[in-house]
Amino acid sequence: MRKLFAVLVGMLVMLCASMCFAAETYQMVYEAYNFSENLGEDEAVNENFNTPYGTLKIQMRKLWNSSSDKKMHVITWLDDKRISDNYYPQVENGYTFRVIKNTSNSELYFVIESMERAYMYGYSPEKKTMMTYIDSLNYAHETGARPTIVVLRDGKLVLAFDQVYRPYPSSARYQFFWDNSTKWFGYRDLGKDWAPIYKDKQS
């Protein structure tokens, strides 16, 4: 009887997770491709976004008199209160900035990525700060694969690794979904051998 109950509970959990997984969709609402390449020394870009928690301001500054491991300075404010402060190294071809929206609850997530690494941040009302929800270094991929965090045309949020110099790349993909019970993102490994991500991503 206990085994049957455990099986039924497990099936119910899987069914609920599948339903939540299928119902959740995302939308790319902003993208600045390789934006940092167009910045002069000590020049900044400032962007404001309306969130469920207030106005979030992000400033991205290309530092002049700094070491190569602290070339990009990103500061975030929520309603004029400073909530995060991050530095990024100098990279080839600069950084891309992207904003992704969960269409079910209007939560916004912020992607900063280079050819070597991709991050996705979001505001946590429990922690009252910006959290790093996705860091591409934490997911298995082939050496030399370029990471990118995007929304597919069907609304799925994915981290993809593309082998840029292969005509038919062996690319890994991971799909992410919000788990309200843990206040964190769960993920599913979608396997390899995908076509280049630009063919499937929202534009």
Residue frames as qw, qx, qy, qz and C-alpha x, y, z in Angstrom:
[[0.000, 0.886, 0.464, 0.000, 0.00, 0.00, 0.00],
 [0.307, -0.798, 0.099, 0.508, 2.80, 2.38, 0.87],
 [0.415, -0.137, 0.597, 0.673, 4.58, 1.62, -2.39],
 [0.214, 0.617, 0.666, 0.361, 1.39, 2.31, -4.35],
 [0.142, -0.932, -0.263, 0.207, 0.89, 5.58, -2.48],
 [0.395, -0.594, 0.317, 0.624, 4.49, 6.61, -3.19],
 [0.375, 0.171, 0.680, 0.607, 4.08, 5.83, -6.89],
 [0.088, 0.798, 0.568, 0.180, 0.85, 7.83, -7.07],
 [0.256, -0.882, -0.049, 0.393, 2.45, 10.81, -5.31],
 [0.433, -0.345, 0.493, 0.671, 5.41, 10.65, -7.66],
 [0.291, 0.430, 0.690, 0.504, 3.15, 10.58, -10.71],
 [0.046, -0.907, -0.416, 0.043, 1.15, 13.52, -9.36],
 [0.348, -0.737, 0.166, 0.555, 4.33, 15.56, -8.79],
 [0.392, -0.074, 0.624, 0.672, 5.54, 14.80, -12.31],
 [0.182, 0.659, 0.662, 0.307, 2.15, 15.71, -13.77],
 [0.152, -0.931, -0.227, 0.241, 2.05, 19.03, -11.91],
 [0.394, -0.559, 0.356, 0.637, 5.61, 19.83, -12.92],
 [0.367, 0.201, 0.694, 0.586, 4.84, 19.03, -16.55],
 [0.083, 0.823, 0.546, 0.135, 1.74, 21.23, -16.53],
 [0.246, -0.888, -0.007, 0.389, 3.62, 24.15, -14.96],
 [0.470, -0.309, 0.526, 0.638, 6.52, 23.59, -17.32],
 [0.320, 0.418, 0.689, 0.499, 4.26, 23.64, -20.37],
 [0.007, -0.890, -0.455, -0.016, 2.24, 26.67, -19.24],
 [0.354, -0.767, 0.070, 0.530, 5.22, 28.92, -18.50],
 [0.641, 0.575, 0.244, 0.446, 6.38, 31.10, -21.39],
 [0.403, -0.585, 0.036, 0.703, 8.94, 33.86, -21.77],
 [0.462, 0.832, 0.248, 0.182, 9.44, 36.81, -24.07],
 [0.558, -0.090, 0.027, 0.824, 12.53, 38.75, -25.05],
 [0.048, 0.917, 0.385, -0.094, 11.67, 42.43, -24.56],
 [0.042, 0.959, -0.252, -0.118, 15.05, 44.13, -25.08],
 [0.898, -0.032, 0.189, 0.397, 18.38, 43.31, -26.69],
 [0.120, 0.938, -0.294, -0.140, 21.57, 45.32, -27.19],
 [0.966, 0.139, 0.039, 0.214, 23.96, 43.12, -29.15],
 [0.712, 0.086, -0.063, 0.694, 27.67, 43.67, -28.39],
 [0.076, -0.958, -0.233, -0.149, 26.72, 47.04, -26.88],
 [0.560, -0.733, 0.116, 0.367, 29.99, 47.54, -25.01],
 [0.660, 0.128, 0.364, 0.645, 31.98, 47.64, -28.25],
 [0.191, 0.734, 0.323, 0.565, 30.37, 51.01, -29.05],
 [0.442, -0.880, -0.152, 0.082, 31.22, 52.57, -25.69],
 [0.367, 0.725, -0.356, 0.462, 34.13, 54.95, -25.26],
 [0.509, 0.008, -0.654, 0.560, 36.42, 54.78, -22.25],
 [0.045, -0.214, -0.583, 0.783, 34.49, 55.62, -19.06],
 [0.422, -0.055, -0.289, -0.858, 31.26, 55.93, -21.06],
 [0.249, 0.108, 0.877, -0.397, 28.07, 54.39, -19.65],
 [0.355, -0.271, -0.637, -0.628, 24.69, 53.14, -20.81],
 [0.232, 0.043, 0.653, -0.719, 21.72, 53.66, -18.48],
 [0.386, -0.225, -0.713, -0.541, 18.46, 51.74, -18.86],
 [0.376, -0.085, 0.538, -0.750, 15.26, 51.85, -16.76],
 [0.381, -0.141, -0.849, -0.339, 12.73, 49.02, -16.51],
 [0.588, -0.315, 0.181, -0.723, 9.37, 48.80, -14.75],
 [0.347, 0.054, -0.932, 0.091, 9.14, 45.68, -12.59],
 [0.552, -0.572, -0.564, -0.222, 6.52, 44.33, -10.16],
 [0.626, -0.491, -0.361, 0.487, 8.72, 45.74, -7.37],
 [0.112, -0.873, -0.018, 0.475, 9.40, 49.24, -8.70],
 [0.545, 0.821, -0.170, -0.022, 11.66, 50.95, -11.24],
 [0.837, -0.296, 0.270, 0.372, 14.89, 49.09, -11.81],
 [0.314, 0.912, -0.245, -0.102, 17.80, 51.09, -13.23],
 [0.895, -0.114, 0.229, 0.366, 20.88, 49.40, -14.68],
 [0.156, 0.926, -0.298, -0.172, 24.05, 51.29, -15.49],
 [0.924, 0.053, 0.201, 0.321, 26.75, 49.59, -17.57],
 [0.029, 0.958, -0.244, -0.146, 30.04, 51.50, -17.70],
 [0.869, 0.315, -0.125, 0.359, 33.21, 50.70, -19.64],
 [0.513, -0.811, 0.053, 0.275, 35.98, 51.66, -17.23],
 [0.460, 0.837, -0.257, 0.146, 39.05, 53.56, -18.36],
 [0.120, 0.638, -0.673, 0.355, 41.75, 53.33, -15.70],
 [0.808, -0.285, 0.370, -0.360, 41.13, 49.76, -14.52],
 [0.296, -0.333, 0.879, 0.172, 42.60, 46.28, -14.78],
 [0.361, 0.111, -0.714, -0.590, 41.49, 43.91, -17.54],
 [0.235, -0.260, -0.932, 0.091, 39.50, 41.79, -15.07],
 [0.005, -0.644, -0.562, 0.519, 37.37, 44.79, -14.06],
 [0.178, 0.025, 0.417, 0.891, 36.74, 46.49, -17.39],
 [0.321, -0.445, -0.505, -0.666, 32.93, 46.59, -17.28],
 [0.004, 0.065, 0.673, -0.737, 31.13, 47.94, -14.20],
 [0.353, -0.420, -0.636, -0.543, 27.42, 47.17, -13.81],
 [0.052, 0.050, 0.607, -0.791, 25.38, 48.83, -11.03],
 [0.274, -0.464, -0.735, -0.412, 21.69, 48.20, -10.34],
 [0.146, -0.026, 0.433, -0.889, 19.24, 50.38, -8.40],
 [0.174, -0.519, -0.814, -0.197, 15.65, 49.65, -7.38],
 [0.203, -0.901, -0.338, -0.181, 13.69, 52.87, -6.79],
 [0.128, 0.867, -0.286, 0.386, 17.01, 54.72, -6.34],
 [0.673, -0.596, 0.427, -0.098, 18.34, 52.20, -3.80],
 [0.354, 0.585, -0.718, -0.128, 21.57, 50.52, -4.89],
 [0.896, -0.187, 0.257, -0.309, 21.05, 46.74, -4.79],
 [0.928, 0.013, 0.253, 0.273, 23.96, 45.24, -6.76],
 [0.057, 0.893, -0.394, -0.209, 27.43, 46.06, -7.98],
 [0.914, 0.015, 0.364, 0.178, 29.36, 43.77, -10.37],
 [0.034, 0.744, -0.502, -0.440, 32.54, 43.87, -12.45],
 [0.914, 0.308, 0.263, 0.005, 33.25, 41.97, -15.66],
 [0.560, -0.385, 0.436, 0.590, 36.55, 41.34, -17.47],
 [0.296, 0.609, -0.373, -0.635, 37.60, 42.67, -20.83],
 [0.700, 0.156, 0.697, 0.018, 36.39, 40.28, -23.54],
 [0.158, -0.075, 0.653, 0.737, 36.65, 39.84, -27.28],
 [0.117, -0.388, -0.671, -0.622, 33.72, 41.36, -29.22],
 [0.242, -0.272, 0.212, -0.907, 32.22, 42.94, -26.11],
 [0.162, 0.191, 0.863, -0.439, 29.08, 42.16, -24.13],
 [0.292, -0.359, -0.606, -0.648, 25.46, 41.64, -25.13],
 [0.192, 0.065, 0.605, -0.770, 22.66, 42.78, -22.83],
 [0.356, -0.248, -0.736, -0.520, 19.20, 41.18, -22.99],
 [0.374, -0.080, 0.511, -0.770, 15.97, 41.49, -20.99],
 [0.326, -0.143, -0.892, -0.278, 13.61, 38.53, -20.68],
 [0.471, -0.190, 0.243, -0.826, 10.06, 38.61, -19.32],
 [0.055, 0.179, 0.975, -0.122, 8.06, 35.81, -17.72],
 [0.257, -0.260, -0.423, -0.829, 4.69, 36.40, -19.37],
 [0.503, -0.480, -0.714, -0.083, 2.74, 34.76, -16.54],
 [0.484, -0.714, -0.374, 0.341, 3.84, 37.15, -13.78],
 [0.248, 0.939, 0.000, 0.237, 5.74, 40.00, -15.55],
 [0.660, -0.625, 0.241, 0.339, 9.00, 39.19, -13.74],
 [0.507, 0.823, -0.257, 0.012, 12.04, 40.53, -15.61],
 [0.846, -0.324, 0.248, 0.343, 15.40, 38.82, -15.94],
 [0.195, 0.927, -0.268, -0.174, 18.60, 40.40, -17.21],
 [0.938, 0.090, 0.169, 0.290, 21.21, 38.65, -19.31],
 [0.038, 0.886, -0.418, -0.195, 24.82, 39.76, -19.71],
 [0.927, 0.019, 0.340, 0.156, 26.88, 37.55, -21.98],
 [0.071, 0.745, -0.545, -0.378, 30.13, 37.37, -23.92],
 [0.714, 0.366, -0.550, -0.231, 31.60, 34.72, -26.18],
 [0.320, 0.274, -0.846, 0.326, 33.02, 32.97, -23.10],
 [0.115, -0.237, -0.822, 0.504, 30.31, 33.24, -20.45],
 [0.300, -0.462, -0.404, -0.731, 26.63, 34.07, -19.97],
 [0.055, -0.155, -0.725, 0.669, 24.77, 35.15, -16.82],
 [0.283, -0.564, -0.510, -0.585, 21.10, 35.73, -16.05],
 [0.112, -0.028, -0.575, 0.810, 20.12, 37.90, -13.08],
 [0.323, -0.600, -0.538, -0.495, 16.82, 38.74, -11.45],
 [0.197, -0.463, 0.381, -0.775, 15.56, 40.64, -8.44],
 [0.464, -0.265, -0.836, 0.125, 14.67, 38.55, -5.39],
 [0.362, -0.682, -0.071, -0.632, 12.03, 40.21, -3.15],
 [0.854, -0.474, -0.208, 0.059, 13.00, 37.78, -0.38],
 [0.743, -0.142, -0.059, 0.651, 16.73, 38.64, -0.50],
 [0.034, 0.961, 0.140, -0.236, 16.11, 42.24, -1.64],
 [0.201, -0.648, 0.532, 0.506, 18.99, 42.04, -4.08],
 [0.689, 0.501, -0.375, -0.366, 19.86, 40.80, -7.56],
 [0.772, -0.259, 0.580, -0.012, 20.50, 37.07, -7.77],
 [0.220, 0.468, -0.735, -0.439, 22.56, 35.17, -10.33],
 [0.837, 0.075, 0.338, -0.423, 20.03, 32.56, -11.44],
 [0.927, 0.324, 0.133, 0.132, 22.03, 31.16, -14.36],
 [0.133, -0.789, 0.526, 0.289, 25.79, 31.04, -14.90],
 [0.823, 0.440, -0.285, -0.220, 26.84, 29.16, -18.03],
 [0.194, 0.551, -0.786, 0.201, 29.98, 27.81, -16.31],
 [0.493, -0.193, 0.706, -0.470, 27.75, 25.59, -14.16],
 [0.847, 0.314, 0.262, -0.341, 26.42, 23.56, -17.10],
 [0.662, -0.165, 0.627, 0.376, 28.20, 20.86, -19.09],
 [0.571, 0.793, 0.024, -0.212, 29.30, 21.86, -22.58],
 [0.864, 0.239, 0.092, 0.433, 32.05, 21.26, -25.09],
 [0.449, -0.509, 0.097, 0.728, 35.25, 23.28, -24.93],
 [0.173, -0.074, 0.431, 0.882, 35.04, 26.33, -27.15],
 [0.016, -0.610, -0.740, -0.283, 31.24, 26.40, -27.32],
 [0.002, -0.238, 0.070, -0.969, 29.71, 29.88, -27.12],
 [0.059, -0.448, -0.821, 0.349, 26.99, 30.30, -24.45],
 [0.173, -0.213, -0.184, -0.944, 23.84, 32.32, -24.94],
 [0.096, 0.374, 0.802, -0.456, 20.66, 32.72, -22.85],
 [0.225, 0.016, -0.384, -0.895, 17.64, 33.39, -25.06],
 [0.596, 0.261, 0.542, -0.532, 13.93, 32.77, -25.56],
 [0.240, 0.077, 0.849, 0.465, 12.89, 30.43, -28.34],
 [0.275, -0.121, -0.405, -0.864, 10.03, 31.21, -30.70],
 [0.551, -0.403, -0.690, -0.240, 7.77, 28.87, -28.73],
 [0.428, -0.774, 0.036, -0.465, 8.43, 30.81, -25.49],
 [0.904, -0.295, -0.190, 0.246, 10.94, 28.47, -23.88],
 [0.153, -0.920, 0.356, -0.054, 13.79, 29.97, -21.86],
 [0.974, 0.069, -0.022, 0.214, 17.05, 28.23, -22.76],
 [0.272, -0.774, 0.495, 0.287, 20.78, 28.31, -22.26],
 [0.900, 0.429, 0.067, 0.041, 22.42, 27.15, -25.49],
 [0.441, -0.607, 0.498, 0.435, 26.03, 26.35, -26.31],
 [0.744, 0.658, 0.038, -0.104, 26.93, 26.78, -29.98],
 [0.690, -0.237, 0.402, 0.554, 30.07, 25.53, -31.64],
 [0.235, 0.812, -0.013, -0.533, 30.64, 28.63, -33.73],
 [0.126, 0.624, -0.624, -0.452, 33.18, 27.22, -36.19],
 [0.318, 0.050, 0.939, 0.119, 31.39, 23.98, -37.06],
 [0.277, -0.047, -0.504, -0.817, 29.02, 23.92, -40.05],
 [0.690, -0.384, -0.473, -0.391, 26.68, 21.54, -38.19],
 [0.034, -0.529, 0.611, -0.588, 27.44, 22.19, -34.54],
 [0.573, -0.292, -0.758, 0.112, 27.08, 19.71, -31.74],
 [0.097, -0.447, 0.197, -0.867, 25.29, 22.14, -29.44],
 [0.246, -0.314, -0.838, 0.373, 24.01, 21.53, -25.92],
 [0.275, -0.475, -0.169, -0.819, 20.77, 23.14, -24.69],
 [0.185, -0.262, -0.802, 0.504, 19.13, 23.50, -21.28],
 [0.252, -0.599, -0.422, -0.632, 15.58, 24.67, -20.70],
 [0.144, 0.003, -0.606, 0.782, 14.76, 26.62, -17.53],
 [0.393, -0.602, -0.526, -0.454, 11.53, 27.03, -15.58],
 [0.157, -0.493, 0.406, -0.753, 10.67, 28.88, -12.38],
 [0.539, -0.292, -0.782, 0.114, 10.07, 26.71, -9.31],
 [0.290, -0.700, -0.012, -0.652, 7.96, 28.78, -6.92],
 [0.843, -0.504, -0.188, -0.020, 8.48, 26.33, -4.05],
 [0.779, -0.208, -0.037, 0.591, 12.27, 26.86, -4.05],
 [0.051, 0.959, 0.014, -0.278, 12.23, 30.43, -5.43],
 [0.271, -0.545, 0.634, 0.477, 14.80, 29.33, -7.99],
 [0.646, 0.466, -0.359, -0.487, 15.05, 28.05, -11.54],
 [0.784, -0.086, 0.613, 0.039, 14.88, 24.37, -12.28],
 [0.307, 0.604, -0.512, -0.527, 16.17, 23.08, -15.59],
 [0.904, 0.162, 0.387, -0.080, 15.97, 20.23, -18.05],
 [0.281, -0.438, 0.662, 0.539, 18.81, 18.95, -20.23],
 [0.700, 0.551, 0.102, -0.443, 17.57, 19.06, -23.83],
 [0.879, 0.089, 0.381, 0.274, 20.53, 17.12, -25.21],
 [0.273, -0.521, 0.421, 0.690, 22.89, 17.93, -28.05],
 [0.322, 0.137, 0.739, 0.576, 23.16, 18.16, -31.86],
 [0.223, 0.802, 0.446, -0.330, 20.96, 21.22, -32.27],
 [0.472, 0.642, 0.242, 0.554, 21.08, 23.62, -35.17],
 [0.286, 0.147, -0.221, 0.921, 22.57, 27.07, -34.44],
 [0.059, -0.516, -0.669, 0.531, 20.45, 28.92, -31.89],
 [0.112, 0.313, -0.093, -0.939, 19.82, 31.95, -34.11],
 [0.261, -0.119, -0.761, -0.581, 17.46, 29.82, -36.20],
 [0.396, -0.466, -0.791, -0.011, 15.18, 29.17, -33.21],
 [0.253, -0.343, -0.456, 0.781, 15.44, 32.27, -31.00],
 [0.112, 0.884, 0.441, -0.106, 12.98, 35.13, -30.76],
 [0.469, 0.238, 0.124, 0.841, 14.12, 38.25, -32.53]]
